[in-house]
Every structure is written in C-alpha cells, then in structure tokens.
Amino acid sequence: MSSKDGSKLVADLGEDNVAFVQYNVLARSDQVNLFKTAVNRSPTRSIDVVIANAGISGEDTLWRGDDVGPNDDPIEPDLKILRTNLLGLIYAAKLAIHFFSRNRLPGATLFAAIRLFKVGSARSDALFAAHDAWHGYAY
C-alpha cells in the first residue's frame, strides 16, 4: 500500500482506530518499528495476533536452466522473491514470538502463510516447483 493510500485509510477510519506503518519486510529495523508501534498503540500494550503473509510474485528465475554467462559459467540467481517471501516471514515470526513473550496474559497466536514457488503454466519458459504451506503457532 502506498503512503498516500495508507494516509487516506487512517483519515477515513480515524487516528484513534487505526495506524498505518509502511515498511520493508526485508529491513528488520522496519519490522521492529512496526511491532513497537503496535504495542505502543495497543490499549493493553501487547500484541495478541500476528498475521505474516507479505510476499511478492513474478518470474522466478531461480530454477531456470538457461542461467549461464560467459565461458558457460553459471550466473548468480536472483533471490529477490525467495528473500522477500521467506526471510520477511522469518523476521516477522521471530519478532512475533519476542513480543508475545512480553504479554502479561498468555494466548497470542501467529499465523504465517508463505508461497515459496509459483506453478508455471505449460507456456512458461521457466521450471517451477510448487509448494504452499500454512502454519499456525500458538504461544
């Protein structure tokens, strides 16, 4: 969501009801700021639920067979999708467990959804592996 859309959402719903925090899922410091904002705005100064499902899609060249450069040397794969979808989730899960442990009452829940790979169509020029995983963690 853009800053403009986030600001509009806050204006529409009211600053007392909602907060908008734009962040980069790969920047751990951004995620820490997001969690701290949630705790500081919470009436109980705690986080009860985290839903970690941010991710990106696109052509994933990681599994392509034609990734060679000069002298037939393999080219370093672009790991942007993997980093975003996996590391972003891991950062969020680790921070959720950290902040859950500071709650006065037990019972917080982490829902994490990750789609690591995309299923290619018959017309796709890349080789894709498919894996969808849904995990829940109750602290």
Secondary structure, 3 states (H helix, E strand, C coil): CCHHHHHHHHHHHCCCCCCCCCCCCCCHHHHHHHHHHHHHHCCCCCCCEEEECCCCCCCCHHHCCCCECHHHCECCCCCHHHHHHHHHHHHHHHHHHHHHCCCCCCCCEEEEEEEEECCCCCCCCCCCCCEEEEEEEEC
